[in-house]
Amino acid sequence: MDVENQRMQKPRKGRRSGAPEGRSVQPGRPAARGRCGGLAGRPSVPPPGPLQRALLPATREASFPGCSGEHHGSRRGGAGPAGVEQSLRSVPVAPLQLVRFGLSNQLVVAFKEENAAAFKHLFLKGYSGTDEDDYSCSVYTQEDAYESIFFAINQYHRLRNISLGTLGYGESEGNRIGLKVCKQHYKKGTMFPSNETLNIDSDIKIDCIHLDLQALSQSSQDWKNSSFFSLEFYRLLQVEISFQLKGIDLQTIHSRELPDCYVFQNTITFDNNAHSGKIKIYFDSDANIEECKDLTISGSIQKNTQYVLVFDAFVIVICLASLILCTRSIVLALRLRKRFLNFFLEKYKRQVCDADQWEFVNGWYVLVITSDLMTVIGSVLKMEIKAKNLTNYNLCSILLGTSTLFVWVGVIRYLGYFQAYNVLILTMQASLPKVLRFCACAGMIYLGYTFCGWIVLGPYHNKFQNLNTVAECLFSLVNGDDMYATFAHIQQKSLLVWLFSRLYLYSFISLFIYMILSLFIALITDSYDTIKKYQQNGFPVTDLQEFLKESSSKEKCQKESSAFLSRVCCLRSAGGKSAVLTATEMALSKGDRGWTAPQNCQKHAVKLQIISRSDDHLILVN
C-alpha cells in the first residue's frame, strides 16, 4: 500500500510552480478585494462540513463552471447551460440578418434625403444646393419675398410637368388636394422708426387660405391680387406653405423586395420673427411610409420575401433557445445565492459581503439575455416591415444594431480562457468602478465649462450657440481635434469677450488634457499592474472562493480514495481462502489450480508487479 500512497501524493502535472493552490479565477471575473479579499490575519472559513458537501456540488457548476480547474487560462468551456447557450448563439447569424436589413434601411434613408434635396430645388427660388446654417436660404427685399412665395405656389401647380421623380399630389386637411398658406402677424399696430415711436398689439393673429388645383388652374392674377397676399412686413411674423406629395420607391425592386409608398408632408416657412431685414426660409420634409394599396409585380420578388421571413423566424428560434437557457442559469444562480447566504449566516454568524454576493450573478448571461430580447423584438419588427404591415425602420435598426453589438461583446468571454487576453478583460473590469467615479467628478467640471461657454461665447462663435454643440466642441478639444479652428473662429467684435475666450480655452485644454486625461490613464495603468501582480503571486481569496476551494478539495480526496479502493477486491477461493487484489486492471485468486484471474479481468492484459506474497495472498500493482 505504501507504493500506491506515494503515487497518490505525487504532484499533478500542469500546476504552475509557486502558484497558491486553489486560487483559480474564472475568466473575466477578478477576485474581489477590500473587506472581502484575502487579507493577512483574516479568519479563514472552517473546513466544509456535511451540509456544505450536500449543498454545493449539485448547482455549483451551473454558477461557477470549472471552479476546480488548475489554471484559469487553461480551462475550456464547460458543459451545462453556458456551453449549450453559447453554441446556439447567433454570432454568425445576427450580422447576416443585420447586413440585409442595413442595406434596405440605407435605401430608405437615401430615398428620403434625395427627395428632400429635390424638393428644395423645385420649390425654393434661387436655392444654391447648400443650406445656409440651419436654414435653406434667405431673402432681403419685399420683392424677393413675394417672388419666393409665388414661385413655390406655381411650382406646386406645375409639379407633374417638371418633376423627375415618381411624385403625385397628396390629400391635405379635409381630404382636399392642394396647398395651404398661413400667415402669422401682430393683430394691429403702427411703427415710425424715424420718430422712435411704436404702437403695436402683441396678440398674434393667424390667417390661412387653401389653394386647390382648380383655383391654381385659373389666372394667377386672381389669387395673387387677393387681400391675403397683401403683407405688412413690420407686423408679419412668418408665412407658412404646407402641402402633401406622394411617391413610390422603385429602387427596392432591384434588391428583390416589395416597393414602399411614401407620403411627404412638406412645409416652407418664411421666418420674419427677428424683423432684422432678413427673412430666413426653412424647408422641412417629413416622409412617412404607408402600405401600398394595390401592388401587382411579376417576377420572383414574392418568393424572395418568403425566404427572408423564414430566415428571420430561424433567428428568432435560436435567440429564444439561448434566452431560455441563460434565464435558467440566472434563476439557478439566484437560488444558490439565497441558500449560500442562509447557510453562511447560520453556520458562521456573519453576512456575506456584496462582492461575493454579486459573484453568483454572471454578467455575461445578463448581456446575452438583453441581446436575445432585442434580437427577437427587432426580428419581429423586421418581419412586419418586410410584410409591409409596419414602417418603423428606425426602431428596428436600433434594436438589431444594438443586439449585434452585444453579441460581439459577448465573444470576449471566450477570450478570457486564454491568459494573455484574460489580463485585458480583468483590467477593464477592475478599473471600471474607479473610472466611473473619476468621470463623475470630472463631469462636474466639464458641465461647468459647457454652460459657461454657451452663455459667454454663444453669440460670438458658431460652435457655442447651443449646449449640444458646446459639449461636442469641448469633447473634440479634449481629443486634440479642431483646436486652431476653435481659436480662430471667435469674432473679435468685443475685446473683453475675445480675452475671456482665450482664458477659457487655454484653461480647459490645460486642465483636461494635461491633468484629467493623464489621471484617467493612470487609473487604468494601476489596475493593469495590480492584475499582473496578482497573476504572479496569486489572487486574494475571498470567503466564497475559500468556501469553494475547501469543498472542491474535499470532493477531490473522496473521489481519489474511492478510485483507489475500487481497485482492491477480496475474492474467496474454493478452499475458503481470500486473496487481496490491488491491481488496477487485473486480479488474481488462489484456487485448486493455483493463482488464476477472474473472468471479468482476463481481458485486461497488463504487466503487473508483485509487491507482496504469502501462502494465500498475492498483492500486485501496475
Disulfide bonds with the S-S distance in Angstrom:
Cys36-Cys353 1.87
Cys182-Cys208 2.03
Cys261-Cys292 1.73
